[in-house]
Amino acid sequence: MADYDYDLFVIGAGSGGVRAARIAANYGAKVAVAEEYRVGGTCVIRGCVPKKLFVYASHFSDDFEDAAGFGWTVGDTKFDWKTLVSNKDKEIDRLNGIYIRNLDKAGVEILDSRATLKDAHTVHLERLGKDVTAERILVAVGATPFLPDIPGIEHAITSNEAFHLEELPKRIVVVGGGYIAVEFAGIFNGLGVETMQLYRGALFMRGFDDDLRELLAEEMEKKGIDLRMNSDIASIEKKDGELHLTLCDGDVIKTDAVMYATGRNPNTKGLGLEQAGVKLGMAGEVVVDEYSKSSVGNIYAVGDVTDRANLTPVAIREGHAFADTVYGGKDVKVDHSIIPTAIFSQPEMGTVGLTEAQARERFDEVDVYKTAFRALKNTLSGSEERTFMKLVVDAKSDKVLGVHIMGPASGEVIQAVGIAVTLGATKAQFDMTIAVHPTAAEELVTLKEKWQAPVIKAAD
Ligand code: NDP
């Protein structure tokens, strides 16, 4: 066997890379991980974790309003952005420290440098100015925000910068219609920023269940977000201390900040993967097999850089499966077919399995059970916000194919429902489950009426 510096060299200390590095080291491999920014990756440093903290912060405005119906008088409220950012940064520093300690404990060497490939076994460490060799290389470099090439795009921010703004803008325009755009529109709106969201298509959240998409749009508008579908920016100009956004239809919108959440690209540029013979896909993603192995036998990739399902828990699972398979003598593949996920929009949404449209494409007969209602809390709070629950069922086997929910704590609920759907539970088994009362989630086990499409009568 050739003599390498390491058994495994991991590029990128995010969720997938850290998990793979630790587990491989626990199996006895000599492992190093290179990170050019901060250990923890997107999720911990500038993604899921700080985002969720911001979501909590933004909910207080609704909570203060809701309190009145329960007899509370809330005095003058005031929000201080700098306090939130600084407290958030402290928490991120704490988590960053935990990640570093866990790698240390596992015996993984952390190299504070950008790493690029020279060939299939040689890594160049830019900051350290040296080359090292490894038997295997794991690419876990994640993804980076994509910004369209329009005049003035340099004035736009992305979620990366949103976490560190010096001041909270008075007005903001959020561009995009995916997870990040709806989550940040909700955050800014809740913090009192005059918020507009632009989406280029007819209805945002493409790929999610249509009922959820429509209801979310209605609820976000009710909360005061100026939601504009079929709308996109042609150019951005900075004038007199504000931004002038010229839309494709010629309209001009004046704002203080514009945040693009128009997707993320795999971070493979300049990494030397092509020179090492690694096949990349159309979006620059590393093409991998079911064991996360690339077209080069000793080079693997996990997480967003592979553009499979770009979610932290999936990256962690892929990293763990790689280490178990390659260093633990097990045969572990990751099943990407059923992935529960939450969208921390306001209201929050949770989803697992097939949408109604996907189910109708794949199954002959599909039953749908759904309900929209005002949750108990809102009878006193006065909030008009609705909660929504939907089950998509294969009529022949009675198997629940998908669950789509909107309302408080949907992320928590869908995690538990995800177990049932992953295990292939039937509608009868959902119904067999005793309800927890009074909760919103009890609707999931008490939905009796099949939803019938309304009969549309021809106009007289
Ligand atoms: P998404 O891919 O989810 O959404 C991108 C949005 O931008 C889509 O609405 C897309 O429109 C639109 N878009 C793309 N290109 C352009 C363009 N040139 N001009 C205008 N609009 C454009 O990306 P996000 O950035 O929201 O999120 C990135 C990833 O992060 C997601 O894959 C998600 O998995 C993950 N994430 C997960 C979270 C969670 O689990 N809660 C939270 C945040 C992020 P169209 O639909 O027409 O293509």
Residues whose N, C-alpha, C, O or C-beta is under 5 A from the ligand:
A	BS01	NDP	P148 G176 G177 G178 Y179 I180 A181 R200 G201 R206 A261 T262 G263 R264 N310 L311 A342 I343 F344
